[in-house]
Amino acid sequence: MPQPPRFFLNHDGSHLMWTTPPVSIDQFVHEILGVTVGTQVDGIVHHMFTCGDCVPLFHCDIADAEPVVPASLASCHVWRCMHNRAALLEMPGDPWQMVIAAAHAQGKPFWGSMRFNDGHPPEYGPRSRFGAENPDCFIGDDCAAEIHAPGPDGVVPACRHLNFALPVVREHRKALVADLCSRYDVDGFEWDFTRDNCHNFTKADAGNGAAILNDYMREIRELLDDIGGQRGRPLGFAARVPGTLGACQGTGLDVETWIREGLVNMLTPTVYYDTTCELPYRTFVELARGTETRIYGNVSEGVGPGRFRPPPREAVRAGVANAWRDGVDGVNIFNFHHHIIENRVDDMCLYSECGDPATVARKNKLYMIAGVAVSSQSRFFGVDYETWHPRQVPVDVPKGDGPGVIVRVPISDDIEAARRDRVLASIVLRLDLLNMTGHEKLRLLVNRKEVLVSSAKWSVSRQYPFNWNGMHGDMEAAFDLTGGDWIREGDNEVNLVLLERPDDIAPPFTLYTVRLEINYNTLPMGLGQSRPDRVQGER
């Protein structure tokens, strides 16, 4: 048996939304595989259905799966996607067979993927015939979830997600899985439960949701085993799930049972729609220890952290490094395409770095603790989205000589070794602070050691979205921590205390983000430590 991949590039299919139709076979293969040649990427996952209602992007014999295409499509990107889908279907050979064969020729497993219960509106994908002809299969106004995405006009519609308590829904989706995995020589199938988690059942059925999904996962596992048996080699089964075990449990995804019963070969705890360095992969790693389930880290979906769009490659490195440190079996980078749209070709270096903890180790990193990346998405309504990890910030800092606020920043860099080897260039801590009057008195401790606030370099915050010329008092404080011993490998505590502040100001004093930058020299710089072991006359 070949070694399982350590670095999956997980395509969400959106390249068909930005490629000008008609896509050629060369473009199609290059977009999926060409960018990985000569890199550490050694496995491919690709969504093979449209957003929204799971219309196949391949020839399919299931009539209910065909799209119902309106006379005028709702957006430019769905227009491009549907015209490119038509181009794929009209090609003389099957382009999916070609790309899968090409992946195998490169030694890369190819997994097909589907969003489990995607609720994207018509601006992202057409309705299938099944969806159009079975309106009663959608949850509507009786959804168990508290949060629903508004339409372009700001109006929140009835829930657009299917009700998986209905056998007809489960059978329809199972048929799509069977068609995909029987038709193509894929190495496995992945279900993406993060699009959109917690919208799978009505209020009446939600209490039994985990049991329904467990039985359904067993059905799909049996289906894949049957197809693999007929083919003569096994088919893998994977799932993308929320990034904390608590979020999985709270939304009816019983991943403990999936792992214990051997239902999934690959589990990818992940973010919802940003980039982070603080997912607790170790919890999942411990849960899977001694089983056949491999845990993959996914730290980015192409935006964030905070106001960054696309994500800085330094932030992706930080998240990946922490995932490796937590003991994951590999990484699985999903929806990472904003850098392509922005023509940030230098970001492609991540494909040659993130597949091994050694190659990401001494690269510049940004460990950033932030809130949701796209705060303008009113779907969140101030409520924590179910697939998120708990956010430490933004947080209001209470006035007084009490403990203030403490933010945990996990880092994977061996600071002592980098300093010893003279490759540590700088360590910079940046705090984004909202509603400053200029009359605050602050105390800052890092790992319980004082950092003089008077040493800060101040500038206008670029992280807060509405801060014209700094008139709102939203500021960035930067601290050079290079020369001290404040920062260490592992968990770091940043403790901010607000000792004094005017009483006649209404907006609270808020710690908005914490950014820790660790930068390296390529060659050893500066004076080295003494070498008592050096013998006299040694050169």
MARNUVO-764517 format. One record per residue (C-alpha): residue in one letter; y, z negated, x. Coordinates in pm, 1 decimal. Layout:
% MARNUVO-764517
NODE   code         yy         zz         xx
NODE      A          Y          Z          X
...
END
This chain:
% MARNUVO-764517
NODE   code         yy         zz         xx
NODE      M        0.0        0.0        0.0
NODE      P      348.7       86.5      137.4
NODE      Q      595.6     -193.9      194.0
NODE      P      820.8     -259.5     -108.9
NODE      P     1179.5     -144.0      -59.0
NODE      R     1435.1     -385.0       79.0
NODE      F     1738.1     -187.9      -41.0
NODE      F     1744.9      -17.2     -381.6
NODE      L     2039.2      203.7     -470.6
NODE      N     2061.2      167.6     -847.7
NODE      H     2239.5      460.1    -1017.3
NODE      D     2373.8      404.1    -1368.0
NODE      G     2393.2      780.7    -1428.7
NODE      S     2771.7      790.3    -1432.3
NODE      H     2781.0     1066.2    -1169.5
NODE      L     2705.8     1296.5    -1463.0
NODE      M     3027.6     1168.6    -1622.1
NODE      W     3253.1     1268.0    -1330.3
NODE      T     3085.4     1587.3    -1206.0
NODE      T     3254.9     1893.2    -1351.6
NODE      P     2999.2     2081.0    -1567.8
NODE      P     2771.9     2253.6    -1521.0
NODE      V     2607.4     2039.4    -1255.5
NODE      S     2389.7     2235.4    -1013.6
NODE      I     2050.2     2121.2     -891.2
NODE      D     2192.6     2080.0     -540.3
NODE      Q     2472.7     1857.1     -671.4
NODE      F     2228.4     1656.2     -878.1
NODE      V     1988.5     1590.7     -591.0
NODE      H     2268.4     1519.5     -346.5
NODE      E     2441.2     1266.3     -571.9
NODE      I     2118.8     1068.4     -611.0
NODE      L     1960.8     1112.8     -267.6
NODE      G     2193.8     1289.1      -27.5
NODE      V     2418.2      987.6       18.9
NODE      T     2116.5      779.7      129.0
NODE      V     1986.9     1003.2      407.5
NODE      G     1988.0      816.3      738.0
NODE      T     2085.9      486.1      576.3
NODE      Q     1894.9      164.2      504.1
NODE      V     1848.1      261.8      138.1
NODE      D     1471.9      287.9       96.0
NODE      G     1433.8      290.8     -282.9
NODE      I     1602.3      451.6     -584.7
NODE      V     1648.2      323.3     -938.7
NODE      H     1810.7      560.7    -1187.1
NODE      H     1911.7      518.2    -1550.1
NODE      M     1760.7      817.8    -1727.2
NODE      F     1929.1      767.9    -2065.2
NODE      T     2288.0      782.2    -2185.7
NODE      C     2503.4      478.9    -2244.7
NODE      G     2516.0      340.3    -2597.4
NODE      D     2212.2      467.7    -2783.4
NODE      C     1962.0      572.2    -2514.9
NODE      V     1962.0      949.1    -2551.2
NODE      P     1722.4     1083.1    -2283.4
NODE      L     1878.7     1279.8    -2000.9
NODE      F     1551.4     1473.5    -1970.2
NODE      H     1324.9     1688.8    -2186.2
NODE      C     1172.9     1454.6    -2444.6
NODE      D      932.2     1520.8    -2731.3
NODE      I     1064.2     1233.7    -2947.0
NODE      A     1279.0     1393.1    -3217.1
NODE      D     1453.0     1065.3    -3305.3
NODE      A     1584.2     1042.0    -2949.9
NODE      E     1786.1     1365.0    -2966.8
NODE      P     2166.2     1325.4    -2971.8
NODE      V     2379.9     1377.2    -3278.0
NODE      V     2669.8     1555.6    -3111.6
NODE      P     2997.0     1562.9    -3303.9
NODE      A     3218.9     1870.0    -3313.2
NODE      S     3465.2     1692.6    -3083.7
NODE      L     3342.6     1445.1    -2824.4
NODE      A     3529.6     1117.3    -2796.0
NODE      S     3628.3     1120.6    -2427.5
NODE      C     3642.8     1338.7    -2118.3
NODE      H     3363.0     1150.9    -1945.1
NODE      V     3120.5     1173.3    -2237.2
NODE      W     3216.3     1543.9    -2266.2
NODE      R     3122.2     1597.2    -1901.3
NODE      C     2803.3     1394.8    -1942.0
NODE      M     2680.5     1588.7    -2244.6
NODE      H     2760.1     1926.4    -2089.8
NODE      N     2585.8     1823.0    -1769.3
NODE      R     2288.9     1699.6    -1973.5
NODE      A     2270.2     2044.6    -2130.7
NODE      A     2282.3     2200.4    -1782.3
NODE      L     1992.4     1981.3    -1668.3
NODE      L     1783.5     2077.9    -1969.3
NODE      E     1854.2     2448.9    -1915.7
NODE      M     1747.8     2456.7    -1549.9
NODE      P     1438.4     2670.7    -1482.8
NODE      G     1261.0     2377.8    -1319.9
NODE      D     1275.1     2014.2    -1420.0
NODE      P     1552.5     1857.6    -1205.5
NODE      W     1408.3     1507.8    -1246.7
NODE      Q     1073.3     1619.8    -1109.8
NODE      M     1257.2     1776.2     -817.9
NODE      V     1460.4     1466.8     -734.4
NODE      I     1158.6     1236.5     -768.5
NODE      A      953.6     1462.8     -540.5
NODE      A     1240.9     1472.9     -291.8
NODE      A     1265.3     1092.6     -296.8
NODE      H      893.5     1060.8     -232.1
NODE      A      918.8     1311.4       51.3
NODE      Q     1175.1     1076.3      209.8
NODE      G      939.6      782.1      159.4
NODE      K     1158.6      630.9     -112.2
NODE      P     1001.8      496.9     -436.0
NODE      F     1180.5      619.6     -750.1
NODE      W     1208.0      394.1    -1057.3
NODE      G     1330.9      508.0    -1397.0
NODE      S     1560.1      273.5    -1584.7
NODE      M     1695.0      206.9    -1934.6
NODE      R     1960.3      -27.8    -2068.9
NODE      F     1775.9     -259.6    -2304.1
NODE      N     2030.5     -280.4    -2586.5
NODE      D     2349.9     -111.1    -2475.1
NODE      G     2651.7     -135.0    -2704.1
NODE      H     2884.8      114.9    -2541.4
NODE      P     3097.5      291.8    -2806.4
NODE      P     3111.3      671.3    -2869.5
NODE      E     3362.6      707.3    -2584.2
NODE      Y     3068.4      652.2    -2346.0
NODE      G     2768.5      809.1    -2517.1
NODE      P     2660.5      988.9    -2834.5
NODE      R     2461.0      838.5    -3116.8
NODE      S     2091.1      929.3    -3120.5
NODE      R     1925.1     1061.4    -3432.2
NODE      F     1740.5      730.7    -3459.9
NODE      G     2069.0      539.7    -3458.2
NODE      A     2240.2      777.1    -3700.3
NODE      E     1954.3      774.7    -3950.9
NODE      N     1875.5      401.9    -3932.2
NODE      P     2201.1      209.3    -3980.6
NODE      D     2003.9      -91.4    -4110.4
NODE      C     1849.5     -129.9    -3763.6
NODE      F     2182.0     -244.9    -3621.3
NODE      I     2284.3     -609.1    -3631.6
NODE      G     2626.4     -548.1    -3782.1
NODE      D     2821.5     -853.2    -3896.2
NODE      D     2530.6    -1094.5    -3856.6
NODE      C     2503.6    -1099.2    -3476.3
NODE      A     2405.2    -1425.9    -3311.6
NODE      A     2644.2    -1360.9    -3020.7
NODE      E     3000.1    -1492.9    -3027.2
NODE      I     3163.6    -1212.4    -2830.0
NODE      H     3205.5     -847.8    -2929.1
NODE      A     3393.3     -569.5    -2757.9
NODE      P     3693.2     -424.0    -2941.1
NODE      G     3741.5      -54.6    -2999.1
NODE      P     4025.8      146.7    -2840.7
NODE      D     4258.0       32.8    -3121.3
NODE      G     4190.6     -332.7    -3046.9
NODE      V     3992.6     -383.4    -3366.8
NODE      V     3661.0     -564.5    -3324.0
NODE      P     3392.4     -362.7    -3507.6
NODE      A     3061.0     -481.5    -3641.8
NODE      C     2799.8     -535.8    -3369.4
NODE      R     2678.2     -200.0    -3236.2
NODE      H     2349.8     -337.8    -3100.7
NODE      L     1999.3     -288.6    -3235.1
NODE      N     1807.0     -573.1    -3396.9
NODE      F     1495.2     -622.4    -3186.2
NODE      A     1342.4     -848.9    -3447.6
NODE      L     1258.1     -524.3    -3633.6
NODE      P      922.5     -366.3    -3534.7
NODE      V     1062.9      -14.9    -3589.9
NODE      V     1326.8      -76.9    -3320.9
NODE      R     1074.8     -205.2    -3072.2
NODE      E      838.1       85.3    -3139.3
NODE      H     1116.7      340.9    -3093.4
NODE      R     1221.2      202.3    -2756.9
NODE      K      859.3      158.2    -2646.6
NODE      A      797.0      524.8    -2724.9
NODE      L     1090.0      621.6    -2501.1
NODE      V      947.1      412.8    -2215.6
NODE      A      604.6      569.4    -2264.8
NODE      D      748.0      922.3    -2267.2
NODE      L      948.4      867.3    -1949.1
NODE      C      668.9      702.8    -1752.5
NODE      S      400.7      948.1    -1868.0
NODE      R      615.7     1253.9    -1806.4
NODE      Y      736.7     1170.2    -1455.5
NODE      D      577.8     1046.8    -1136.5
NODE      V      797.8      737.4    -1126.8
NODE      D      691.6      431.6     -930.0
NODE      G      813.4      185.8    -1187.2
NODE      F     1033.9      118.8    -1486.3
NODE      E     1336.3     -112.8    -1503.4
NODE      W     1493.9     -268.1    -1812.4
NODE      D     1857.0     -368.7    -1778.3
NODE      F     1910.5     -672.9    -2001.6
NODE      T     2271.0     -718.4    -1895.1
NODE      R     2389.9     -434.7    -2119.9
NODE      D     2450.8     -619.7    -2342.7
NODE      N     2280.4     -953.5    -2328.1
NODE      C     2267.6    -1188.2    -2627.4
NODE      H     2319.5     -914.9    -2889.4
NODE      N     1951.5     -856.4    -2962.2
NODE      F     1907.4    -1062.1    -3281.1
NODE      T     2075.8    -1176.1    -3598.9
NODE      K     2165.6    -1541.7    -3647.6
NODE      A     1849.3    -1587.2    -3852.8
NODE      D     1621.0    -1441.0    -3584.4
NODE      A     1787.6    -1577.0    -3271.3
NODE      G     1580.9    -1896.2    -3268.0
NODE      N     1264.6    -1690.5    -3234.4
NODE      G     1421.7    -1435.7    -2998.1
NODE      A     1258.5    -1555.3    -2676.8
NODE      A      911.6    -1545.1    -2832.0
NODE      I      972.8    -1194.1    -2967.4
NODE      L     1093.0    -1069.7    -2629.1
NODE      N      803.6    -1235.1    -2445.3
NODE      D      553.0    -1053.2    -2668.0
NODE      Y      746.8     -731.4    -2623.1
NODE      M      746.4     -768.6    -2244.2
NODE      R      369.0     -817.6    -2258.8
NODE      E      338.3     -494.6    -2463.0
NODE      I      539.6     -296.8    -2209.7
NODE      R      344.4     -447.1    -1920.4
NODE      E       21.3     -336.9    -2089.0
NODE      L      167.2        8.0    -2154.9
NODE      L      265.7       54.3    -1790.9
NODE      D      -74.8      -70.0    -1675.2
NODE      D     -245.4      185.8    -1901.1
NODE      I      -30.0      470.6    -1770.4
NODE      G      -85.8      356.7    -1413.0
NODE      G     -461.1      338.7    -1473.5
NODE      Q     -466.8      696.0    -1598.8
NODE      R     -258.6      804.8    -1300.9
NODE      G     -467.6      618.1    -1046.9
NODE      R     -189.3      402.8     -904.3
NODE      P        2.3      109.4    -1053.1
NODE      L      344.8      128.2    -1215.9
NODE      G      595.7     -146.3    -1143.1
NODE      F      798.3     -328.6    -1407.7
NODE      A     1145.0     -464.8    -1329.7
NODE      A     1429.9     -637.6    -1510.8
NODE      R     1799.1     -693.5    -1443.9
NODE      V     1901.6    -1029.1    -1591.3
NODE      P     2196.6    -1271.1    -1586.8
NODE      G     2276.4    -1429.3    -1253.3
NODE      T     2177.6    -1788.3    -1329.2
NODE      L     1858.0    -1931.6    -1468.7
NODE      G     2062.1    -2128.5    -1721.8
NODE      A     2226.6    -1811.1    -1853.1
NODE      C     1884.8    -1646.3    -1887.1
NODE      Q     1741.3    -1943.6    -2074.7
NODE      G     2048.4    -1974.8    -2296.3
NODE      T     2030.2    -1613.1    -2407.8
NODE      G     1661.2    -1585.8    -2488.5
NODE      L     1537.9    -1430.9    -2163.6
NODE      D     1237.6    -1642.3    -2068.2
NODE      V     1215.1    -1522.5    -1709.2
NODE      E      999.7    -1821.2    -1613.3
NODE      T      724.6    -1692.1    -1842.2
NODE      W      773.1    -1336.1    -1718.6
NODE      I      722.1    -1452.4    -1361.3
NODE      R      439.4    -1696.9    -1434.6
NODE      E      239.4    -1437.4    -1629.8
NODE      G      303.3    -1162.3    -1376.5
NODE      L      485.8     -944.2    -1629.5
NODE      V      753.9     -825.6    -1386.3
NODE      N      714.3     -709.1    -1028.2
NODE      M     1086.8     -714.2     -958.8
NODE      L     1357.4     -939.6    -1102.2
NODE      T     1723.8     -879.6    -1023.1
NODE      P     1960.7    -1162.5    -1118.1
NODE      T     2304.2    -1007.3    -1126.4
NODE      V     2671.7    -1020.6    -1209.6
NODE      Y     2809.3     -866.9    -1528.9
NODE      Y     3098.8     -650.5    -1414.3
NODE      D     3247.0     -764.0    -1085.9
NODE      T     3164.2     -871.5     -731.5
NODE      T     3071.3    -1223.2     -627.5
NODE      C     2941.0    -1427.0     -336.4
NODE      E     2818.6    -1732.8     -528.5
NODE      L     2511.6    -1643.1     -736.8
NODE      P     2232.7    -1903.3     -698.4
NODE      Y     1950.1    -1672.5     -594.2
NODE      R     1761.6    -1960.8     -436.1
NODE      T     1673.5    -2088.5     -786.0
NODE      F     1497.5    -1761.2     -868.7
NODE      V     1338.6    -1737.3     -524.2
NODE      E     1181.0    -2080.3     -567.6
NODE      L     1063.7    -1988.3     -917.6
NODE      A      888.9    -1676.8     -785.7
NODE      R      736.5    -1837.9     -477.6
NODE      G      361.1    -1773.7     -461.2
NODE      T      373.1    -1507.3     -734.2
NODE      E      375.9    -1126.8     -734.1
NODE      T      739.9    -1113.6     -848.8
NODE      R      997.8    -1010.4     -590.7
NODE      I     1358.4    -1124.9     -627.3
NODE      Y     1640.2     -880.3     -553.0
NODE      G     2006.2     -968.8     -514.4
NODE      N     2276.7     -769.8     -692.3
NODE      V     2628.3     -886.1     -608.4
NODE      S     2849.7     -596.4     -718.0
NODE      E     2911.1     -354.5    -1000.7
NODE      G     3200.3     -172.8     -844.9
NODE      V     3503.3     -388.3     -931.2
NODE      G     3638.7     -725.2     -827.7
NODE      P     3634.7     -987.9     -705.0
NODE      G     3957.3    -1083.5     -878.4
NODE      R     4205.6     -798.1     -900.8
NODE      F     4036.1     -574.6     -642.6
NODE      R     3930.4     -235.6     -774.7
NODE      P     3722.7      -98.1     -607.8
NODE      P     3577.7     -402.8     -434.2
NODE      P     3657.0     -442.3      -65.6
NODE      R     3348.3     -371.3      139.9
NODE      E     3409.4     -710.3      304.0
NODE      A     3347.3     -878.8      -33.5
NODE      V     3025.1     -683.7      -91.3
NODE      R     2904.2     -785.3      254.9
NODE      A     2978.3    -1151.6      180.9
NODE      G     2776.9    -1147.0     -140.3
NODE      V     2487.2     -961.1       19.7
NODE      A     2482.7    -1195.7      320.0
NODE      N     2463.9    -1497.9       89.2
NODE      A     2183.3    -1335.1     -109.4
NODE      W     1979.2    -1278.3      207.5
NODE      R     2048.4    -1636.9      311.5
NODE      D     1908.5    -1755.7      -21.6
NODE      G     1578.7    -1583.9       58.4
NODE      V     1580.0    -1272.7     -161.1
NODE      D     1320.9    -1002.7      -97.6
NODE      G     1580.6     -727.5     -105.4
NODE      V     1909.5     -607.5     -248.9
NODE      N     1969.9     -382.5     -547.7
NODE      I     2323.4     -239.5     -558.5
NODE      F     2416.4     -115.8     -908.1
NODE      N     2708.2       81.2    -1053.9
NODE      F     2871.2      112.2     -713.4
NODE      H     3071.7      430.1     -755.4
NODE      H     3441.1      342.3     -779.6
NODE      H     3467.2      388.6     -402.9
NODE      I     3354.2      749.1     -452.5
NODE      I     3613.1      813.6     -722.6
NODE      E     3878.2      664.7     -492.9
NODE      N     3743.8      873.7     -199.5
NODE      R     3688.9      560.9       10.1
NODE      V     3435.6      724.6      237.3
NODE      D     3440.0      431.8      480.7
NODE      D     3277.2      214.5      213.2
NODE      M     2962.5      422.1      247.0
NODE      C     2888.0      222.1      562.4
NODE      L     2751.0      -46.3      327.9
NODE      Y     2441.4      169.8      273.9
NODE      S     2364.6      123.7      642.9
NODE      E     2440.5     -249.0      658.0
NODE      C     2325.8     -433.1      347.6
NODE      G     1951.8     -370.8      375.9
NODE      D     1899.3     -625.1      652.2
NODE      P     2058.4     -965.7      713.0
NODE      A     2088.5     -881.3     1082.8
NODE      T     2302.3     -571.5     1029.8
NODE      V     2540.4     -740.2      788.7
NODE      A     2569.4    -1060.1      993.1
NODE      R     2861.1     -999.4     1228.3
NODE      K     3065.5     -771.9     1007.9
NODE      N     3400.5     -867.3      854.8
NODE      K     3361.2    -1051.3      524.2
NODE      L     3564.0    -1173.7      231.2
NODE      Y     3419.2    -1478.3       56.3
NODE      M     3624.1    -1490.7     -261.0
NODE      I     3602.7    -1729.0     -554.6
NODE      A     3770.1    -1574.7     -858.0
NODE      G     3761.1    -1540.9    -1233.4
NODE      V     3649.6    -1233.5    -1426.1
NODE      A     3755.4     -913.9    -1252.4
NODE      V     3882.5     -724.8    -1556.9
NODE      S     4064.6     -993.7    -1750.4
NODE      S     4230.6     -736.5    -1975.0
NODE      Q     3896.0     -663.8    -2143.2
NODE      S     3954.6     -858.2    -2461.7
NODE      R     3582.3     -869.4    -2534.5
NODE      F     3578.7    -1199.3    -2350.2
NODE      F     3823.1    -1380.2    -2583.5
NODE      G     3849.2    -1670.0    -2342.6
NODE      V     3476.7    -1744.0    -2377.5
NODE      D     3239.4    -1730.0    -2082.3
NODE      Y     3040.2    -1409.5    -2112.2
NODE      E     2669.4    -1485.5    -2127.5
NODE      T     2571.9    -1285.8    -1820.6
NODE      W     2830.0    -1449.9    -1598.0
NODE      H     2774.2    -1721.1    -1348.4
NODE      P     2997.5    -2024.8    -1413.3
NODE      R     3347.7    -1961.8    -1277.6
NODE      Q     3512.9    -2226.6    -1062.6
NODE      V     3860.1    -2077.6    -1100.3
NODE      P     4120.7    -2034.2    -1237.9
NODE      V     4167.5    -2410.0    -1268.7
NODE      D     4475.5    -2618.9    -1340.1
NODE      V     4547.2    -2877.7    -1071.2
NODE      P     4633.7    -3222.8    -1212.4
NODE      K     4930.7    -3405.9    -1065.7
NODE      G     4869.6    -3735.1     -888.4
NODE      D     4704.2    -3880.2     -582.9
NODE      G     4357.3    -3838.1     -732.5
NODE      P     4085.7    -3598.8     -614.8
NODE      G     4266.4    -3282.8     -729.4
NODE      V     4032.0    -2985.4     -756.5
NODE      I     3739.2    -2892.5     -533.2
NODE      V     3609.4    -2536.5     -501.2
NODE      R     3276.7    -2461.1     -333.0
NODE      V     3269.7    -2158.6     -101.2
NODE      P     2922.2    -2065.6       30.6
NODE      I     2921.8    -1866.3      354.8
NODE      S     2639.1    -1723.5      563.8
NODE      D     2816.9    -1660.9      893.1
NODE      D     2712.8    -1868.2     1192.2
NODE      I     3063.4    -1967.9     1295.2
NODE      E     2958.3    -2179.5     1592.2
NODE      A     2750.0    -1899.0     1742.2
NODE      A     3024.9    -1641.4     1685.9
NODE      R     3277.9    -1868.3     1857.6
NODE      R     3036.1    -1935.9     2141.6
NODE      D     2977.8    -1563.6     2191.8
NODE      R     3353.3    -1497.8     2174.2
NODE      V     3325.4    -1244.6     1891.0
NODE      L     3501.9    -1452.6     1626.0
NODE      A     3839.9    -1285.3     1574.4
NODE      S     3987.5    -1488.4     1289.2
NODE      I     3926.5    -1715.1      993.5
NODE      V     4195.2    -1700.5      727.2
NODE      L     4201.9    -1904.5      407.1
NODE      R     4420.4    -1766.7      126.6
NODE      L     4500.8    -1956.3     -192.4
NODE      D     4664.1    -1784.8     -489.5
NODE      L     4876.3    -2044.6     -668.4
NODE      L     5044.5    -1987.1    -1003.5
NODE      N     5370.4    -2125.7    -1144.8
NODE      M     5518.5    -2267.4     -825.9
NODE      T     5866.7    -2410.4     -852.9
NODE      G     5905.4    -2461.4     -478.0
NODE      H     5931.5    -2837.0     -528.7
NODE      E     5558.0    -2909.3     -519.1
NODE      K     5409.3    -3145.4     -266.6
NODE      L     5052.5    -3046.4     -182.6
NODE      R     4763.6    -3177.4       20.1
NODE      L     4485.2    -2946.1      139.2
NODE      L     4149.7    -3051.4      280.0
NODE      V     3870.7    -2822.2      391.7
NODE      N     3536.7    -2996.1      426.8
NODE      R     3732.9    -3325.4      406.7
NODE      K     3950.6    -3236.6      704.0
NODE      E     4324.8    -3204.8      656.8
NODE      V     4495.4    -2866.7      681.3
NODE      L     4870.6    -2896.7      719.4
NODE      V     5038.6    -2731.2      422.7
NODE      S     5342.1    -2678.7      643.9
NODE      S     5134.5    -2431.7      847.6
NODE      A     5100.6    -2192.6      552.7
NODE      K     5245.8    -1842.1      554.7
NODE      W     5379.7    -1770.1      208.1
NODE      S     5398.5    -1439.9       21.9
NODE      V     5391.8    -1309.8     -334.3
NODE      S     5044.4    -1313.4     -489.5
NODE      R     4891.0     -972.6     -550.9
NODE      Q     4600.9    -1125.0     -739.6
NODE      Y     4778.9    -1234.1    -1055.7
NODE      P     4838.4     -931.4    -1281.2
NODE      F     5188.1    -1010.0    -1415.1
NODE      N     5396.0    -1130.0    -1120.6
NODE      W     5688.2     -891.4    -1081.7
NODE      N     5858.4     -964.3     -749.8
NODE      G     5719.9    -1317.2     -758.3
NODE      M     5964.7    -1416.1    -1031.7
NODE      H     5691.2    -1611.3    -1212.7
NODE      G     5623.8    -1825.2     -907.2
NODE      D     5279.0    -1686.2     -838.6
NODE      M     5236.8    -1716.1     -464.2
NODE      E     4983.5    -1670.2     -188.1
NODE      A     4945.1    -1935.2       81.7
NODE      A     4764.0    -1818.6      396.4
NODE      F     4620.6    -2060.5      652.0
NODE      D     4491.3    -1960.4      994.7
NODE      L     4178.4    -2170.0     1048.9
NODE      T     4051.1    -1978.3     1350.6
NODE      G     4108.3    -2245.8     1611.3
NODE      G     3967.7    -2546.7     1430.0
NODE      D     3632.0    -2667.0     1305.4
NODE      W     3709.5    -2664.8      933.9
NODE      I     3471.3    -2383.2      834.9
NODE      R     3093.1    -2396.5      875.8
NODE      E     2783.4    -2205.3      777.7
NODE      G     2658.8    -2312.2      434.0
NODE      D     2860.0    -2470.1      152.9
NODE      N     3226.7    -2534.5      222.4
NODE      E     3461.6    -2746.0        9.3
NODE      V     3825.2    -2651.1      -43.4
NODE      N     4009.3    -2949.7     -192.2
NODE      L     4363.3    -2902.7     -325.8
NODE      V     4566.6    -3203.4     -439.7
NODE      L     4900.9    -3181.3     -623.6
NODE      L     5089.4    -3495.3     -520.8
NODE      E     5430.3    -3419.3     -672.0
NODE      R     5583.1    -3165.1     -909.3
NODE      P     5885.5    -3157.3    -1139.6
NODE      D     5812.7    -3288.5    -1490.2
NODE      D     6041.5    -3041.7    -1669.3
NODE      I     5824.2    -2731.0    -1616.0
NODE      A     5583.3    -2627.4    -1892.7
NODE      P     5336.5    -2386.2    -1725.2
NODE      P     5060.6    -2569.1    -1536.3
NODE      F     5017.7    -2547.1    -1160.9
NODE      T     4703.9    -2334.7    -1124.0
NODE      L     4466.4    -2251.8     -841.4
NODE      Y     4391.0    -1891.0     -928.8
NODE      T     4169.3    -1765.5     -644.1
NODE      V     4027.6    -1885.4     -312.8
NODE      R     3978.3    -1622.6      -42.5
NODE      L     3812.7    -1690.3      290.2
NODE      E     3826.5    -1403.5      538.1
NODE      I     3600.5    -1403.4      844.5
NODE      N     3670.6    -1127.4     1094.9
NODE      Y     3494.4    -1027.1     1415.5
NODE      N     3563.7     -862.3     1746.4
NODE      T     3332.2     -584.6     1855.3
NODE      L     3321.0     -709.7     2214.5
NODE      P     3348.7    -1067.0     2344.5
NODE      M     3714.2    -1166.0     2370.9
NODE      G     3890.6    -1460.9     2527.2
NODE      L     3765.9    -1729.6     2760.6
NODE      G     3401.2    -1826.6     2749.7
NODE      Q     3247.6    -2169.8     2768.8
NODE      S     3142.3    -2304.8     3104.9
NODE      R     2787.8    -2219.6     3212.1
NODE      P     2639.6    -2520.4     3394.2
NODE      D     2307.4    -2340.8     3417.9
NODE      R     2455.2    -2061.4     3631.8
NODE      V     2323.3    -2092.5     3987.7
NODE      Q     2546.5    -2051.4     4287.4
NODE      G     2565.9    -1696.2     4407.5
NODE      E     2440.9    -1549.9     4074.5
NODE      R     2622.7    -1233.3     3979.1
END
